[in-house]
């Protein structure tokens, strides 16, 4: 097996003497990396599929600290995240010499670049940064999500379809760009209820109501992803924007 070609003594010394202080790895980071290394490179595999629950059992740690350690190791370059889904992670576990091969400038740049963590748009708080808030506004193309009236920049805001008091989240699936009037009138009511109110007030036609309700369904299903940067690129880089001309891939026209 490939593991027979590894100089384990050299790898361990590189890890403890150079990698740990250079990357400022915490004890939990060291435990997680060691466990993943044991089940990947030591067995002749570069890549490993695992779940957080499995990793937690193996390291005898709670899921929260384990998940945070995986994120830090990805950010610091010790792991390369290939895939992340509800079924688990697929990572490439890098040897210490592969990590150390990156120059000090590259390591510092990666640390300071404010990468979108976890490589998963589903976990992002879209109220956290201006770039993420602007992505929600851009998705609606200057129209109020509810009444479909064109808005000026000064008269638009973000609204929770499911209010925070009703356990709504700051997810792209629950945030829309809308006019200040709709935001004020909607209050804590649900998205569908407010759309029906707009229809009764003759602010929407029957066909517009149907289209808006379909848009709500698409939003909740994750089909209206905003055009944020690829998870492996820094916020603000235009080179890897998802979608074209501000429209996320697969989003229906007119929604």
C-alpha positions in Angstrom: 0.0 0.0 0.0 1.1 3.6 -0.5 1.3 4.1 3.3 4.4 1.8 3.3 6.3 4.6 1.5 5.5 7.2 4.1 8.2 8.1 6.6 6.0 8.3 9.6 8.6 9.5 12.0 9.5 12.4 9.7 5.8 13.2 9.1 5.1 13.3 12.9 8.1 15.6 13.5 7.0 17.9 10.7 3.5 18.0 12.2 4.5 18.6 15.8 7.6 20.7 15.4 6.6 22.9 12.4 3.0 22.6 11.4 1.4 23.0 14.8 3.2 26.2 15.8 3.0 27.6 12.3 -0.7 27.2 11.9 -1.3 27.7 15.7 -3.3 24.5 15.8 -5.5 23.9 18.9 -5.6 20.6 20.7 -8.9 19.7 19.0 -7.4 20.6 15.6 -4.5 18.3 16.2 -6.9 15.5 17.3 -9.1 15.9 14.3 -6.2 16.1 11.8 -4.5 13.0 13.4 -7.7 11.0 13.2 -8.4 11.9 9.6 -4.7 11.2 8.7 -5.0 7.8 10.4 -8.0 6.8 8.2 -6.7 8.3 4.9 -3.0 8.7 4.2 -2.0 6.0 6.6 -4.2 3.6 4.7 -3.0 4.8 1.3 -5.9 7.1 0.5 -5.6 10.8 -0.2 -9.3 11.4 0.1 -11.7 10.5 2.8 -15.5 10.6 3.2 -16.8 11.0 6.7 -19.6 12.5 8.8 -19.2 14.9 11.7 -20.8 12.3 14.0 -18.3 9.6 13.0 -15.4 12.0 13.5 -16.8 13.0 16.9 -17.0 9.4 18.0 -13.5 8.7 16.8 -12.0 11.6 18.6 -14.3 11.4 21.6 -15.3 15.1 21.1 -18.7 16.8 20.7 -19.9 17.6 17.2 -19.7 21.4 17.6 -15.9 21.5 18.4 -15.2 18.9 15.7 -17.1 20.8 13.1 -15.3 24.0 14.0 -11.9 22.2 13.9 -12.7 20.9 10.4 -13.5 24.4 9.2 -10.2 25.7 10.7 -8.2 23.0 9.1 -9.8 23.7 5.7 -9.1 27.4 6.1 -5.5 26.8 7.1 -4.9 24.4 4.2 -4.4 21.2 6.2 -7.5 19.8 4.5 -8.9 20.5 1.1 -12.7 20.3 1.1 -13.9 18.6 -2.0 -17.5 18.1 -1.2 -19.9 18.9 1.6 -23.5 17.6 1.9 -25.9 16.4 4.5 -24.5 12.9 4.0 -21.0 14.1 5.0 -17.7 15.6 3.9 -15.2 14.5 1.4 -11.7 15.9 2.1 -8.2 15.5 0.8 -5.9 15.2 3.8 -2.6 16.9 3.1 0.7 15.8 4.4 2.6 18.3 6.6 5.2 18.8 3.8 2.4 19.6 1.3 1.0 22.2 3.7 4.5 23.6 4.5 5.3 23.9 0.8 3.1 27.0 0.7 5.2 30.1 1.2 4.6 32.4 4.2 3.0 34.9 2.0 0.4 32.4 0.7 -0.4 31.2 4.2 -0.9 34.7 5.5 -3.0 35.7 2.5 -5.2 32.6 3.0 -5.6 33.6 6.7 -6.6 37.2 6.0 -8.7 36.7 2.9 -12.0 36.2 4.9 -13.0 33.1 2.9 -16.6 32.0 3.0 -16.3 29.2 5.5 -17.6 25.6 5.3 -17.9 25.9 1.5 -21.7 25.8 2.0 -24.1 28.6 1.2 -26.7 27.0 3.4 -24.8 27.9 6.5 -24.1 31.6 5.7 -25.7 34.4 7.7 -26.7 36.8 4.9 -27.0 39.7 7.3 -23.5 39.4 8.5 -21.6 41.3 5.8 -22.5 44.1 3.3 -21.4 41.8 0.4 -23.9 39.1 1.4 -26.7 41.6 2.0 -26.1 43.2 -1.4 -26.3 39.7 -2.9 -29.9 39.3 -1.7 -30.8 42.8 -3.2 -29.1 41.9 -6.5 -31.1 38.7 -6.7 -34.4 40.6 -6.9 -33.0 42.9 -9.7 -34.3 46.1 -8.1 -37.9 44.9 -7.7 -39.8 44.4 -4.4 -40.1 40.7 -3.9 -43.7 41.2 -2.7 -45.4 44.0 -4.6 -43.0 43.8 -7.6 -42.6 47.6 -7.7 -39.2 49.0 -8.7 -37.3 50.4 -5.7 -34.5 52.9 -5.3 -31.5 51.9 -3.3 -32.6 54.3 -0.5 -36.1 52.8 -0.2 -35.2 49.1 -0.1 -34.5 46.8 2.8 -34.2 43.1 3.7 -37.2 41.2 5.0 -37.5 37.8 6.8 -40.2 35.8 5.0 -40.6 33.9 8.3 -40.1 36.5 11.1 -37.2 36.0 13.6 -39.8 35.8 16.4 -41.2 32.8 14.6 -37.7 31.1 14.4 -36.9 32.5 10.9 -33.2 32.4 10.0 -30.9 34.8 8.2 -30.6 32.3 5.3 -30.9 33.2 1.7 -34.0 31.0 1.7 -35.6 33.3 4.2 -34.4 36.8 3.2 -35.8 38.9 0.4 -35.3 42.4 -0.9 -38.4 44.5 -0.5 -39.7 48.1 -0.4 -39.9 49.7 3.0 -43.7 50.0 2.7 -44.1 46.3 2.3 -41.6 45.6 5.1 -43.6 47.8 7.4 -47.0 46.5 6.5 -45.9 42.8 6.6 -44.6 43.0 10.1 -44.5 39.5 11.6 -47.0 37.9 9.3 -45.9 35.1 7.0 -45.0 35.6 3.4 -48.1 33.8 1.9 -50.4 35.7 4.2 -48.9 39.1 3.3 -49.2 38.2 -0.5 -52.9 37.4 0.0 -53.3 40.7 1.8 -51.7 42.5 -1.2 -54.1 40.7 -3.5 -57.1 41.7 -1.5 -55.9 45.3 -1.5 -55.6 45.0 -5.3 -51.9 45.6 -5.2 -51.4 42.3 -7.0 -53.4 40.7 -9.8 -54.5 37.0 -9.6 -51.7 36.0 -12.0 -49.1 38.0 -10.0 -50.3 36.4 -6.8 -49.8 33.0 -8.3 -46.3 33.9 -9.5 -45.3 35.4 -6.1 -46.5 32.2 -4.3 -44.5 30.1 -6.7 -41.5 32.4 -6.0 -41.9 31.8 -2.3 -41.9 28.0 -2.9 -38.8 28.3 -5.0 -37.1 30.4 -2.4 -37.9 27.9 0.4 -36.6 25.1 -1.8 -33.3 26.8 -2.3 -33.8 27.4 -6.0 -33.2 31.2 -5.8 -29.6 31.3 -4.7 -28.1 34.7 -4.7 -24.9 35.3 -6.8 -22.3 35.1 -4.1 -18.7 34.2 -4.6 -17.6 30.6 -5.0 -16.9 29.3 -1.4 -13.2 28.9 -2.1 -12.7 32.6 -3.2 -12.5 35.7 -1.1 -15.5 37.9 -0.8 -15.3 40.7 -3.3 -13.6 38.8 -6.1 -15.7 39.1 -9.3 -13.9 36.2 -11.1 -15.9 33.4 -9.6 -19.3 34.8 -9.3 -22.1 32.2 -9.6 -24.6 32.9 -12.4 -24.5 35.5 -15.1 -25.6 39.1 -15.2 -26.6 38.9 -11.5 -29.0 35.9 -12.1 -28.2 32.8 -10.2 -28.0 29.5 -12.2 -31.4 27.8 -12.6 -33.5 30.7 -11.2 -36.8 31.1 -13.1 -37.2 34.4 -15.0 -39.6 36.9 -13.4 -39.2 35.4 -9.9 
